[in-house]
């Protein structure tokens, strides 16, 4: 039997397996960030951003694949392990190229914050290499991912903004962090059986499916209420479109986790979960 057919999610397109959907989402959120703050970007940043995001996510999947080798029950991890000899040189090139472009073209302040964030990401990746059975703590992988993703996208736009943003600007940034965390936890909810079989640490493996679902629904509803109430106090009505877009994002994730059986079929939760992060790009239409 073809090994690929033994994976429950083996019908995933290569576009998803290699995280290109996440890269597109990062570009959309990047567009959201610069539009929200009204800043003029360095064009090279639009090259650095997708390279950095793809490199980090691919390293993450390679680390998971190397831990299980050819015994992984998760197709994405097995794929990265099988094609590691191709992917290793690619991530080395994309990572070094992104670093070189950053030091040549971006501001010193962005480089300094980028170094701090890189140290954070390296620390996270080193933790991944510790076998699960030898860890005596749960490091909340989903929080690490949400923080690295949000910070990596917003550092440069915030530096270009040049001053401390007011509440109407900070609120959407915080909500993006919450959305990334919720989506990552949601994936762990759907991948519970696979993660447990592979011995992978995840939010759902630690807290269970029932509790995870309750936490997600509560977090999404409370965040939506927070956004809605806050919008009534915005002095400038131009700050409303980011709230509307994020309310739509929250609603989609809420529908997915509220109807898990439907979205489990054909990996719809992955499609809609990642497409949610393409929506922020539409903020440009309101400017």
N, C-alpha and C positions, 0 to 999 in steps of 0.2 A: 504493500500500500504506500502511495506517495505520502511522505511525512507531512507535507503541507496540509493535506486533507485531515490530519489528526488534530488540528487546532480548531477550537470552536470559532475563533475569529479570523480564520485563514482567508476569508473572502474580502478582507480589508484591502483596498487598493494601495499600491506602492506609495501613492501620494500621501496617504495617512501613515503608513508604516515608517516612512522616512521623515515624518514630522513637517512636511511642507505645508500642511494645512495650518499648523501652529505658526510657522514663519509668516504666512499670509496674514494671520490674525495679529501678529506682532506689528506688522506694517500698518494695519488698520488702526490699532491702538496708538501707534506712533503718530499717525495722522490726527487722531483724536487729541493727543497730547499737545501737539503744536498748534492746532486750531483752538483748543480750549484756552491756551495761554496766549495766543495771538503772537507767536514768535516767528522770526525768520530763521530757517534752518540752514546749516551747512550741508550742501547736496551730498557730500561724501557720507554723511551720517546715515543716509538711506541705503548705503551699501554695507556699512559696518553693522547696522542693526540686524538685518536678516542673517548675515554671516555669524554673528555672535550667538543669536538665538538658536540657529541650526546646530552650531558646534556644541553648545551646552547640552541641548536635548539629546543629541546623538551620543555624546560622551556618557550621559546618564543611561541611555538604553544599552550602550556597549558594556557599561559596568554591570548592569543587571544580567546581560547575556553571559558575560564572562564568569559570573558567580555560579550560574547553572550549567554553563557549557552546552552540550547537546541534550540536556535533560529538561530544559525549560518547557513549561506547558503554555507559555505566552508567546504567540507567534511573533510579535514585534521583537522580543528579546532574542528568540531563536534566530530570526532573520539577521539581526545585527551581529550575532555570534558567528553565523555561517559566512557572512560577508565582511568579517572584521579586517581581513587583509586588504580589502579595498577601502573600507571606511576609515581605518586608522590613518593612512596617508592623507585622505581627504580632510579629516578634522584637523590634522596637523597643519595642513595648508590654509584652511579657512580660518582657523584660530590665529595663526601667525599673521595672516594677511589682514585680519580685522585689527589686531594689535598694532601692526605697522601703520595702517591707515589712521588709527586713532592718534598715535604719537605724531604723525606728520601733519594732520589736517585739523584736529580738534583742539579746543581751548585747554589751557593748563588745568583749570578748575575741573573740567570734565575728566581729564586724564587722572587727576588725583582721586576723584570719587570713583572712577572706574577701577583704579587699583584696589581701593577698599572693597568694592563689590566683588572683584575678581578673587580676593582673599576669602571672602565669604563663600563664594561658589566653590573654590578649591577645598575649603573646609567641609562643605556639604558632600563633595564628591569623594573625599577621603573617608568620610563616615560610611558612604555606600559600600566601600571596599571591605568594611568590617563584616564578617559573616554574621548573619542574624542570630545564630545560636550563641555567639560570643558577646552580643550586646546586652548590657544590663540596664538599658534605658530605651525609651521610644523617643526619637528625635523629631517627630512631626514633619515628615518629609513634605507634606502639602503646604505647610507654612513657609518652609525654605523656598519651595518653588514659587509660591505666590509673591514672596518678598523679592526674590531675585528677578523675576519677570517684570514686576511693576517698577522696581528701582532701575533696572536696566533700560527700560523704555523712557522713564520720566527724568532721569538725571540730566541729560543734555538739554531738553526743553526747559527745565527749571533753572539751569545755569544761564541759558539764553534769556530767560524772563528777567533775571537780574535783581529781583527783590522777593520778599516773602509774600506768597500769594494770599489773598483773602479767603474766607471760608467757602465762598461760592466756587473757588478754584480748587481748594484742597479736598472738598467733599467728593467730587468725582474721582479724584486720584485714589482716595481711601476705598471707594466703592469698587474700583477696578481691582484692587488688591483682594477685596472680599469675594468678588466674582471669580477671580482666578482660583482662590482657595476653594470655593464652593464647587467649581467645575472639576478640580483635581480630586477632591474628596468624592464627588459624584462618580468619577471614573473608578475610584477604588471600591465604591459600592457595587458597581456592575462587575468588576473584576475580582470580587471577593474570593470566589472559589479557586480561581487561577492563582491569585497571590498566595492563598493559604497552601495550595498544593506545592508551590515553589518555595515556600518559607519566606516570602517577601513581607517586609513590614509595611503596613498601610493603616490609615485611620480606621477603615472598616474592619480590618483584621483585628485591631486592638479593641474596638468598641462594639463590634457586632453590627449586623445589617439594620436591625430594627432601630437601635439607638442612633445610628448614623443618619438614617432617613429622617428621623424626628429632628435631629440637630440641623440638618440641611434645610428642611422646610421652615423651621423656626428662624434660622439665620436669614434666609431669603425674604421671608415676610417682614421681619423686623427691619431689614435694610431697605426694603421698598417703602415701608412706612416712614423711616427716617428721611429718606430722599424726598418723599412727597411733602412731609411737614416742613422740611427745611426750605423747599422751593417757594413756599408761601412767604418766606421772610427775605427772599432775594430782592434787593432794591432794583437791580437791573434785569429786565425781562429777557435780555439776551443770554442770560445764564441758565435759562430754562431748557433749551434743546439738549444739553448733555444729560440732564436729569431724565428727560423723556426717553432718550436712547438707552440709558442704563436701566430704567424701569422695564423697558422691553426685554433687555438682556436677562434681568432677574426673572421676568415672567416666563421666558422660554426655559430656563433652568428649573424653575418651579414646576412647570408642566412635565418636564422629563422625569424628575424625581417623584412626582405625584402619580405618574403612570409608568412605572418601571417595566412592567411586563410588555407593554407595547413597544417601548423604545429599546428594549433588549434585543428584539428581533432585528436581524440584518444590521446589527451594530448602529442602529439609528441614534443611539445616545452619543456615539462618537461624532457622527456627522453634525448633528444639531448642537452638541456641546462645543465643538470648535467653530462652527459657523457663527455662533453667538459673538465671538470675538472679531468677526468681520464687520459687525454692525457699527462699531464706533467710528469707522471711516466715513460714515454718512453724515457725521457732524459738519463736514466741510460744506455740505449743501445748505446749511443754515447761516453761513457766514457771508 
